[in-house]
Amino acid sequence: MWFYDVTHAAYNDGIEHAIRDSGYRALRIDKKEHNNKIDDEIIAEIRRAKFLVADFTCENEKVRGGVYFEAGFAMGLRIPVIMDSCKGVSRRRSLRHSAVQPHRMGHAGDASNAA
């Protein structure tokens, strides 16, 4: 997930609640306390995961390559990947034919538009 203002409401008011309501514990790597290399921590947590929510939201004309790697790594381990992106924010051309579930959001912090 892109840890930026436009995605906080979607995570806090939508994704995290849905995961918890389904009986699982949501983990965002930027919220986990550790003193390891972030890359190693991400790989270790993906290996432990029951599923992965991969949010492909990014700035216009930019690519967030890490999320592609993380989703592919999970898929290679046969861990289900739920692909997600924010409506109204850039969606990569490479994802237009994938089963990406867009979520709505207004301005940062506007929880009424998070789905």
N, C-alpha and C positions, 0 to 999 in steps of 0.2 A: 504494500500500500504506500502510496505517495503521502508522506507525512507533512501535509500542507493544510492551510486553513480551509480550502474548499472541500477537503475530504473528512475533516474531523466530525462534522455533524452526521455525515452518512455512516461513519463507523460507530460513533457514540450513541446515536439514536436509532440506528437500524441494524447494521451488521452484527455488532456485539450482542444486542438484545436477541436477535434471531438465533444466534449460536447458543446463547445461554438458555433461551426458551426451548431449544431442541435437546437440552440435557448435556451440552458440552461446555468446555471452558475456552473462552476466546483468549488468544495470546497475540499481542502485537510486540514485535521484537524491540521497538523503541521504548516500551514500558517495562521490559525485563531488566532487572539489575544483574550485571555481570561485569567481569573485567577481562573477558576474552576478546579475540578478534570478532567483529560483528559477522563477518562472512561465515566463520566456523559455527557461531551461535545459530545463525539462520539455518545452515545445513543440518545441524543437530536437531533443531526443533521441527524441521520438515520431516526428518526421519521418524520422529515420535508422533507426528500428527495423524489423526484419523481422516482428515480432509484439509484442503487448503483453499482459502478464499484469496484469489489473485485479482487485485484491483488494477486495471490498466489505465486509469485516469492519468493524464499528463498535460503539460502545457502544449499549446498549439505548436506544431512543427518540431516537437521534441520527442525523444524516445527514452523510455525508462527501461533500459536493457535488463536490469536486475530482475524485474518481475517476470520477464520471459524466461530467464534462466531458472528462477525458483519454480514457476509453473511446470516447465519441462522436466526439471529434476523430480518433482513430485509425481508427475505422470510416469516417468521412467521407473519409479518405485511402486507404481500402480496405486498411488494415493489419489483419490478423487479430487479434482480441481474445479472449483466454482469460479468461473470467470465473471468479472464485474467491471463496470465503468460508470462514471457520472454522465448523465444526459447533459447536453449543452457544453461539455468540455471535450476537447479533442479525443477522437477515437482513431487509433492507428488503422490505416488502410489494411494492414495485415490481419486485423481482427474482424473485419466486416463480414466475413463468411463463417465466423466461429459462433458458438452459442454463448455469447457474452450477454449478460443481463444488465442493461443500463438501469441505474437508479436516478431518481429526480433529486435535485437540490437547487436551492435558491442561493442567496448570499451566504457567505460563511457564517455559521452559527444559527441559521434559520432552520430550526429543527422541524418546522411545520411542512417543509418540502422534502424532507428525507424520507425515503421509503425503505 
